[in-house]
């Protein structure tokens, strides 16, 4: 891990397209600004971890989950045909 010290208004560059700027420090909280390409997804760590966990949970569908989903779809299709 690279550890850097920065003062308010100072920046860090990551590659050619990402700039991180310290905007302010107040009561132990640091405000940062991130300038990055719009197609780059940026998340707070805790949100990213939740997304990863939900994706992992969704990928663990069991055979009975799939069978239940197929049954529900068949029922909906039967109701539409009537």
Secondary structure, DSSP 8 states (H G I E B T S, - for coil): -------TT-EEEETTTEEEEEEEEETTEEEEEEE--TTS----HHHHHHHHHHHHHHTT--HHHHHHHHHHHHHHHHHHH-
